[in-house]
Amino acid sequence: MTSWDPTTYLRYTDERARPFVDLVARIGAERPRAVVDLGCGPGNLTATLAARWPYARIVGVDSAPEMVERARTEVPGVDFALGDVRDWRPAPDVDVLVSNAALQWVPGHGALLTRWAGELPAGAVIAVQVPGNFGAPSHRALRDLAAEPAWAPPAGLLRESPVLDAAGYAALLTAAGCAVDAWETTYLHLLPAEPDAEHPVLRWMDGTALRPVRATLDPGAFTAFRRELEVRLEAAYPVRDSLVYFPFHRVFVVARTGVRG
């Protein structure tokens, strides 16, 4: 898959940060020994964990070298490491594990959650947020276009729904012995539509959903793909009063380990 571009990902920083803030607000840990952010990206949100728990050891882990390099440069006082979340194992002092908008990229991540629940110390917190908007017009347009003969190579990389709903994650972690708080929220992002600029939903998708397509098409073909996708997005998300109204659904779960026998 193509590399991550921190600048592109941070294009809508405030909108992407809000679910992280809402997730962490539900973590009741007061003095955790260590806090780990799996899929930390460029580290801007990991920094808020250090501010909340100044006496904890804060660790950020990401599989993208570009993200880890950016985080190490711009976020002091946090230990950032390059690594795959599938290989990560908690140290004995990890009392809070956060994963925000990362596990949707990991097939079979339900098994990881179950394993982490068993490996973390009793009373530790697992806090996860994943996008649940794979049935939205934006993602349907992306999958439909990628499935057309001209773009067949990326089609198999775009899964219909790589995440569970809140009830699915609650059942999974309850079965693993956790006390669970799970919910779903739809945010309505009002994205500015600038004259003669690309459609804002296309620019949003550049940072995340379009990465598998970019990785499989040559630059010329990818440019043509984006152009056609933009036409479909303009129809699905019309501009009103210089704004595009972009609903985005997300799934949250906060689980405390070792509570249920």
N, C-alpha and C positions, 0 to 999 in steps of 0.2 A: 504494500500500500504506500502511496506517496507520503512524503514527510509532512509534518504539521507546520503551519506557519503561525507563530504566536501573534503577529500583528493582525492577520486576518481573523483569527479566533477572537481577539480582543475588540473587534470592530463594534460589537454591541455589548460592552462590558457591563453596564448597569443591568440590562435585561438578563444577561446570563448569570449575574451575581445574585439576583433576588432569590431564586430557589435555594441556593446554597445558604443564604442568610436564614431563610425560613426553616431549612432542615436543621441547622446547627442550633437554632433557638429552642428546639425541642429536646436537646441533649441536656440532661440534668446533672451531669458529672461536675463536681465542684473543684476537686484537686486531683485530676488524673496525673499519673506519673509520666505517661507517654501518650501522645496523640499522633496518629498516622493518617495522612491524606493520600489515598490510593487514586491515581489518575489526577495528579495535582496540577497538570498543565503548566502554565507560566508562573504559578506560585502566588499570584495576586490575592487569591482567596485563602490560600494556606496561611498567608501573613495574618489574616484576621483570627486564625486559630491561636497563633502566638500571642496576639493581643488579648484574647479572652483568657487564655491559660498561661500566664507569663512564667510560671514556675514549672511547667511541664516541658519535657523533651518533645519537640515538634519535628516530625519527619514527613517529607513529601516524596512520593514515588511516582515516576511516569516512564512510559516506554519510549517516548519521543526525545531524542537527544536535543533537538531544537528547544523544546519546552524546558527541559532540565537546565540547559545552558542559560536560558533567559531567567529562570527562577533563581539560579545561583548568583547571577549578576545583580538582580534587582531586589532580592528579598534576603536581607542579612538575618543571622540568628536562627536560621532553619537549616536542617540537614536534608538536602535534596539528593536523591539517588536515582540512577537509571535502572529500571527493572520492569519486568512483566508482572502484572497483578496475579496472573495464574501461578507464578512461582513464589509469591510472597508468603512468608510465614511470620506470625506475630512473635515478638520477643516477650518474655514473661511479664514485662512491665507495661505492656500496651493496654491501656484502660479505655481508650476511645479510638475507634476506626471509622473514618469518614471516606465515602466514595461518592463523588458528585458528578453526574453526567459522564460516567466512564464505563460502567458495566454493560451498557447496551452494545458495546463493541466486542464483548467477550462471550462467545457461544458457550452455553452450558454454565453460566455464572451462578445459577441456582445451587449447583454442587459446591461452588466456592463459598457461598454464604453459609451453607451447612457446615463445611469444614472449618471456616473461621469461627463459627459459633462454638464449635467443640474445642478449638485450640486457644481461644482467648481466655483469660482468667474469669472466674465467676464474678458477675457484676459489671463486666465490661459492656460498653455500648457499641453497637454497630449502627451507623447512620448512613443510609443510601438514598440517593435521588437519581432517577433515570427519566429521560423523556418518554412520554407515552403518546406522542403525536403521530405515530406511524400510519394512522388512518386519515390524517389531515389532508386537505387538497394538495398541499405542497409535496408531501411524500408520495401520494398517489400519482401525481403528475410525474414525479421523478421515476417511479417504478414503471409506469406505463410507457414513458418515453424510452427508458433503457431497455425495455423488452422488445422494441421494434427492431426489425431485421438490420437496419443500418447501425444500430448500437448494441447488438446482441452481447458482446463480451461482458459489459458491466452487469447485465441483468441478474446473473446468479449471485452477485455480491450484495444485492439489496433485498434484505429479508422483509417479509410482510410485517412481522411484529416480533422483534428480538427480546422483548421484555414481558414480564407478567403485570397484571393489574395489582392494586393494593391488596386485595383479598388473597391473591396468589402468593405474594411475598409474605403476608401475615401467616398463612397456613404453613409455608415452608419453614419459617423461623420459629413458629410456635412448636412445630414438630421437633425442632432442634433444641427445645428446652428453654426458649426465650420468652420473656414478656414483651409484647409487641404493640407499638403504636404505628398505624399505617393509614395513609390518606392520599387523596388525589386532588390536584388543583389545576385549574385552567387559568393561565395568565393571559391578559389581553395586552399585547405590546403594540403601542402606537409608533410605528416606524416612519420617520420623516422621508418623504419622497421628493427628492430634489430634481429640478428641471434638467433634462438632458443627462441624467444619471441613470445607472442601472436600477432595476426594480429592487427595492430593499429586501424582499424575501429571498431573491436570488443571492444578494450579497450576504445575507445571514447564512444561507445554505453553503456558500463557499467555504465557510470555516469548519463545517462538520459533514453534513450529509453528502455533499458532492465529492468528498475525498476519494471514495472507492472508484468513482467514474473517472476522475482525473488520473488515477493510477493506472487505468487500463486503456485509455485512449491517447493517441498522439496529440500534441498541442493543437494542431489544426482541427482535428476531429472534436476535441474537447471544446474549442471555441464555438464550433457549429452546434454542438450539443447544448451548451449554455444558452446560445441565442434562441434555440427552439424552446428550451425550458422556460426562458423568460417570457415568451409569448403566452405560454399556458399559465404562468403565474400571474401575469397581468390580467388575464380573464378571471382567475380564481380570487385574486386579491386586488380589486380596483382601488385606485387612488381617490380619496375623498378629502377635500379641504387640505391638500398637500400631505396627507397621511395615509398610510396603509395599516389597516386593522388586522393584526396577526395573532389569532388565538394560539396558545401553545400549552398543551396538556402535559403535566408531569406527575410522576408517581413517587411517593416518599415512604420510607419505612425506618423506624428507630426501634431497635431491639436491645434488650438487656439480657445478657447471657446468664445461664446457670440458675434461672429462677424457677423453672418448672422441672419436676422430676421425671 
